[in-house]
């Protein structure tokens, strides 16, 4: 069957809708950062990111229109305050682009994995390749500027070793032994994501105009900080370094560069995306203290997301994704 004969499935429509919503949000932030960045090399990378998404957005619209689905409102120039003063340093902007590129890589891979139609698979394959190029570019520039935070270094053992005692797991999960390299993958990854969430929460709380939004952002900052501290304690327990914070990369500006809708949505997006990373960390953890941190973090993030949902609905800022047809309601209408 040719691709023209295949209608898009619910999963494929869902990925297109999500890619459009999250993509337009990040693109709006990128456009603001491009306007304030002074470093030519960093500015050039943002220019590439903006132009890349413009092409992707055009194709997303074509896919949705071809199936008769309305184009989401998403985020646009209406959510960007032109001429707003600098809220972030150039280095933070580069780190932001790097972290958002990591989110993009995961998102594109997931979208590709649930796509069947060839033109859609080709599209996500191209998106994934673009994200990989951006990933390399952001790392190279961060390394060049001495701002890339590498994970802790381990020293090799003379030969492979086997676990010889149940003390390693302490029954099912273990505590009291050194962290395994497989556990540090998720610890480092999750800490960097939480640091980004905390930094943006601080910056956005300075600039948000709505009292309830400011309060939520302050609370989300405290939540992210608590999670950072718990993971930092585990790392320091093995005398391992932790990623540095980015609070000093925020200026003292209190003028909003974005709408409250965008700032609130962005923090909600980060907390929801973090759940997948924390779940992966939980699955790889074999120490009771680490398991406990991930479990409490996941539960706390669910509470944060619940409050976020209430606020987004209250202010009519949360767009509804395409829903399955209500067969019962259709039958009752006759």
C-alpha positions in Angstrom: 0.0 0.0 0.0 1.4 3.4 -0.9 1.8 6.1 1.6 -0.9 8.1 0.0 -3.4 5.3 0.8 -2.5 5.2 4.5 -4.3 7.6 6.8 -2.3 8.8 9.8 -3.0 6.8 12.9 -3.9 8.3 16.3 -0.3 7.9 17.5 1.1 9.7 14.4 -1.4 12.5 14.8 -0.4 12.7 18.5 3.3 13.0 17.7 2.6 15.7 15.1 0.5 17.7 17.6 3.2 17.4 20.3 6.0 18.3 18.0 4.2 21.4 16.9 3.3 22.5 20.4 6.8 21.9 22.0 8.6 23.1 18.8 6.8 26.4 18.6 7.5 27.0 22.4 11.2 26.3 22.1 11.4 28.3 18.8 9.9 31.3 20.5 12.5 31.1 23.3 15.3 30.7 20.7 14.2 33.8 18.8 14.4 35.9 22.0 17.8 34.5 22.9 19.0 35.2 19.3 18.0 38.8 19.8 20.1 39.3 23.0 23.1 37.1 22.2 26.3 39.1 21.6 28.8 36.2 20.9 28.9 35.7 17.1 29.6 31.9 17.3 26.6 31.3 19.6 24.4 33.6 17.6 25.2 31.6 14.5 24.1 28.3 16.0 20.8 29.8 17.1 20.3 31.1 13.6 20.7 27.5 12.3 18.2 26.3 15.0 15.6 28.9 14.0 15.9 28.2 10.3 15.8 24.4 10.9 12.6 24.6 12.9 11.0 26.9 10.3 11.3 24.1 7.7 10.0 21.5 10.2 7.1 23.7 11.2 6.0 24.0 7.5 6.0 20.2 7.1 4.1 19.7 10.4 1.4 22.0 9.2 1.2 20.1 5.8 0.8 16.8 7.6 -2.0 18.0 9.9 -3.8 19.9 7.1 -3.7 16.8 4.8 -5.7 14.9 7.4 -8.1 17.7 8.1 -6.9 18.4 11.6 -6.8 22.0 12.8 -3.4 23.6 13.3 -2.7 24.1 17.0 -2.3 27.6 18.2 0.9 26.7 20.0 3.3 29.7 20.5 4.1 32.5 18.2 5.2 36.2 18.1 2.3 36.9 20.3 4.1 35.2 23.2 7.3 37.1 22.6 7.9 40.6 24.0 10.0 42.4 21.4 12.7 44.6 22.8 12.7 42.9 26.3 16.0 43.4 28.1 18.5 40.6 28.6 17.4 37.9 31.1 20.1 35.4 30.4 23.8 35.4 29.6 25.1 34.1 26.3 26.6 31.0 27.9 23.3 30.1 29.5 21.6 30.5 26.1 24.0 28.0 24.6 23.5 25.5 27.5 19.7 25.9 27.0 20.0 25.1 23.3 22.1 22.0 24.2 19.6 20.7 26.8 16.6 21.4 24.5 18.4 19.6 21.7 18.7 16.5 24.0 14.9 16.7 24.5 14.4 17.0 20.8 16.5 13.9 20.1 14.4 11.9 22.5 11.1 13.4 21.1 12.1 12.7 17.4 13.2 9.2 18.2 9.9 8.4 19.9 7.9 10.0 17.1 9.8 7.9 14.6 9.2 4.7 16.6 5.4 5.1 16.4 5.3 6.2 12.8 4.3 3.8 10.0 3.8 6.0 6.9 7.0 6.4 4.9 6.8 10.1 4.4 6.3 10.6 8.1 9.2 8.3 8.9 11.4 10.2 6.5 10.4 13.4 8.1 11.3 12.3 11.6 14.5 10.7 10.4 15.4 14.1 9.0 14.5 15.8 12.2 16.6 13.4 14.1 19.6 14.0 11.9 19.2 17.8 12.3 19.1 17.4 16.0 22.2 15.2 16.0 24.0 17.9 14.0 22.9 20.5 16.5 23.9 18.3 19.4 27.5 18.1 18.0 27.6 21.8 17.3 26.5 22.8 20.8 28.9 20.4 22.5 31.8 21.5 20.4 31.2 25.2 21.1 30.6 24.6 24.8 34.0 22.7 24.9 35.7 25.5 23.0 34.4 28.0 25.6 35.3 25.8 28.5 31.7 25.6 29.6 30.8 21.9 28.9 30.3 20.0 32.1 31.7 16.5 31.7 30.6 13.6 33.9 32.9 12.1 36.6 35.9 10.1 35.5 36.4 6.5 36.5 39.7 4.6 36.6 39.8 1.1 35.0 40.1 -2.1 36.9 42.8 -4.5 35.7 40.2 -7.1 34.6 36.4 -7.7 34.5 34.8 -8.5 37.8 31.7 -10.3 39.0 29.4 -9.5 41.8 30.3 -12.0 44.6 28.1 -10.9 47.4 24.4 -10.1 47.9 25.7 -7.0 49.8 25.9 -5.4 46.4 22.1 -5.4 46.2 21.2 -5.7 49.9 18.4 -8.2 49.1 16.8 -6.6 46.0 18.3 -3.2 46.1 21.6 -2.2 47.7 23.1 0.6 49.7 26.6 1.2 51.1 28.7 0.4 48.0 30.1 2.8 45.5 28.0 4.0 42.7 28.1 2.0 39.4 28.8 3.7 36.1 25.4 2.6 34.9 23.8 4.5 37.8 25.7 7.7 37.2 24.4 7.9 33.6 20.9 8.8 34.9 22.1 10.7 38.0 24.1 13.1 35.9 21.5 13.4 33.2 18.7 14.1 35.7 20.8 16.6 37.7 21.5 18.6 34.5 17.8 18.6 33.6 16.8 19.7 37.2 19.4 22.5 37.1 17.8 23.8 33.9 14.3 23.6 35.4 15.5 25.4 38.5 17.3 28.2 36.6 14.3 28.8 34.3 11.9 28.8 37.2 14.0 31.5 38.9 14.3 33.6 35.8 10.6 33.3 34.9 9.5 34.0 38.4 11.3 37.3 38.2 9.5 38.2 35.0 6.0 36.7 35.3 3.1 39.1 35.6 0.5 36.9 37.1 0.7 36.4 40.9 -0.4 32.7 40.8 2.1 32.0 38.1 4.9 33.6 40.0 4.0 31.6 43.1 3.9 28.3 41.1 7.3 29.2 39.5 8.8 29.8 43.0 7.5 26.5 44.2 8.8 24.7 41.2 12.2 26.2 41.8 12.2 24.8 45.3 11.1 21.4 44.0 13.9 21.3 41.5 16.4 22.4 44.0 15.4 19.7 46.5 15.8 17.1 43.8 19.3 18.5 42.9 20.3 18.4 46.6 19.3 14.8 47.1 21.2 13.6 44.0 24.2 15.8 44.9 24.3 14.2 48.4 24.6 10.8 46.8 27.3 11.8 44.4 29.3 13.6 47.1 29.0 10.5 49.3 31.3 8.8 46.8 33.5 12.0 46.5 32.3 12.6 43.0 31.8 16.1 41.5 28.3 17.4 40.7 27.3 19.7 37.8 27.5 23.4 38.6 24.4 25.5 38.9 23.5 28.3 36.5 21.7 30.8 38.7 24.5 33.4 38.2 23.7 33.3 34.4 20.4 35.1 35.1 20.4 38.9 35.1 18.4 41.1 37.5 15.8 42.0 34.8 12.2 41.8 35.9 10.7 42.7 32.5 9.1 39.6 30.8 10.5 38.5 27.5 7.6 36.0 27.1 3.9 35.7 27.9 3.0 34.1 31.2 1.4 31.3 29.2 4.7 30.4 27.6 6.7 30.5 30.8 4.2 28.4 32.7 3.9 25.9 29.8 7.7 25.6 29.5 8.2 24.7 33.2 5.4 22.1 33.0 7.0 20.6 29.9 10.3 20.2 31.7 8.7 18.5 34.7 6.6 16.2 32.5 9.6 15.3 30.3 11.7 14.7 33.5 9.4 11.8 34.5 10.7 9.7 31.6 14.3 10.3 32.7 13.6 9.6 36.4 11.8 6.4 35.4 14.9 5.3 33.5 17.0 6.2 36.5 14.8 4.2 38.8 15.0 1.2 36.5 18.8 1.2 36.5 19.2 2.0 40.3 20.4 -0.8 42.6 20.9 1.2 45.8 18.1 1.8 48.2 19.0 5.4 48.8 19.0 6.1 45.0 15.7 4.2 44.5 14.1 6.2 47.3 15.2 9.5 45.7 13.8 8.6 42.3 10.5 7.4 43.8 10.0 10.5 45.9 11.0 12.7 42.9 8.5 11.0 40.6 5.7 11.5 43.1 6.6 15.1 43.8 6.7 15.8 40.1 3.2 14.4 39.7 2.0 16.8 42.4 3.8 19.7 40.6 2.2 18.7 37.3 -1.2 18.5 38.9 -0.9 22.1 40.1 0.4 23.2 36.7 -2.6 21.6 35.0 -5.0 23.5 37.3 -3.4 26.8 36.5 -3.2 26.2 32.7 -6.8 25.3 32.6 -7.9 28.2 34.8 -6.3 30.7 32.5 -7.4 28.8 29.3 -3.8 28.4 28.2 -3.9 24.6 27.7 -4.8 23.4 24.3 -6.6 20.1 24.0 -5.0 17.5 21.8 -7.0 15.4 19.4 -9.4 13.1 21.2 -10.8 9.7 20.4 -14.4 9.9 19.1 -17.0 9.6 21.8 -19.1 6.7 20.4 -21.5 6.7 23.3 -22.3 10.4 22.9 -22.8 9.9 19.2 -25.3 7.1 19.8 -27.2 9.2 22.4 -27.5 12.1 20.0 -29.7 10.1 17.6 
